[in-house]
Amino acid sequence: MAISLDTLIEEKTLLQADFEKVSQQIQKLTNDLAQMKANLNALNGAIQQTNKFISMCQKEADEK
């Protein structure tokens, strides 16, 4: 059974569409990951700042 040129071209077109779809999904996940890392860093900074304020309040309470 021979495969026709039209069948191969159609298959290539489908494969290219799948390739583009997966490529776009990877790009979206990469962007989402970068945003999540930025959010994580912001949360860590907020935790550090809160710890500093807690320490300052405890020190002030100890001095009284």
N, C-alpha and C positions, 0 to 999 in steps of 0.2 A: 504494500500500500504506500503510495507516494503522497507526500505532503505538498500541498500547492503553495505557490508563492504568496497568494492572497491570505492563506491561513497563517503563514509565518508572519506576514506584516500585521495581521490582526492580533496575533499573540504578542508581538513586540509592542504594539500600541497599548495593550492591556498591561503588560509588564512595566512599561514606562509610566503609566498612570499610577500603578501601585507604588513604584519607586518614588514618584513625586509625593504621593500621599504619606508614605512612611517618612520621607525626608522632612515634610512639613510638621509631622507629629514630633519628630526628634527636635526640630527647631523650637517648637512650642514648649516641649518638656525642658529643654535647655534654658529657655527664658524663664519658665516657671521656677526652675531650680535656682536660678540666679536671684529671683525675687524672694524666694523662700529663705535663701542664705542671708540676704539683706535684712529681712524681717527678723531672722534669728539673731543677727548682730545687734539690731536695734533693741530687741528684748533683753539681750545680755547687757547692753549698756544701761538700760533702765533698771535692771536688777542690781548692777554695780552701784548706780546712783542711789537706789533705795537702801542698799546695805550701808552706804556712806552716811545717809541721813539717820538710819537706825543707830549706827555707831555714835554719831554726834549727839543724839538724844540720850543714849545710855551714858555717855560721858558727862553730859550736862546733869543728868539725874544723880550720878555718882558724886558730883561736886557739891550737890546741895545737902 
